[in-house]
Amino acid sequence: MKKKNVTFKIVDEEYVLQHSIRMTLLRCLQEGLTNAKRHGHATEVIVTLSFLEHEVELVIHDNGTGTDQVEYGFGLSSMKERLAALNGELQVDSNKKQGTMVKCQIPFRRG
């Protein structure tokens, strides 16, 4: 069995997020990691959580098989709906044999 590595990075100074935003990011992270393993057969995943001035951004990038045709099944559709409920956006970029990048962005103002 091949070893699987997940690297987690936080960019900028972390700030307190509303419960609904935290739960949405958690669900997106769960789905992204599940997809990387189940569909992409990834062995390396880099997760970056960025606390930017006007938004919080979660990026999940894997080295899996990738695809030229991203299909929005139940998992990705659910992610998109959860993000949309918070005025957020989902972006999925994938190329065959080059892995997949999932980006979840939610607008947020500190203070």
Stockholm file with secondary structure:
# STOCKHOLM 1.0

chainA/1-111         MKKKNVTFKIVDEEYVLQHSIRMTLLRCLQEGLTNAKRHGHATEVIVTLSFLEHEVELVIHDNGTGTDQVEYGFGLSSMKERLAALNGELQVDSNKKQGTMVKCQIPFRRG
#=GR chainA/1-111 SS CCCCEEEEEEESCCCCCCHHHHHHHHHHHHHHHHHHHHTTCCSEEEEEEEECSSEEEEEEEECSCCCSSCCCCHHHHHHHHHHHTTTCEEEEEECTTSCEEEEEEEECCCC
#=GC SS_cons         CCCCEEEEEEESCCCCCCHHHHHHHHHHHHHHHHHHHHTTCCSEEEEEEEECSSEEEEEEEECSCCCSSCCCCHHHHHHHHHHHTTTCEEEEEECTTSCEEEEEEEECCCC
//
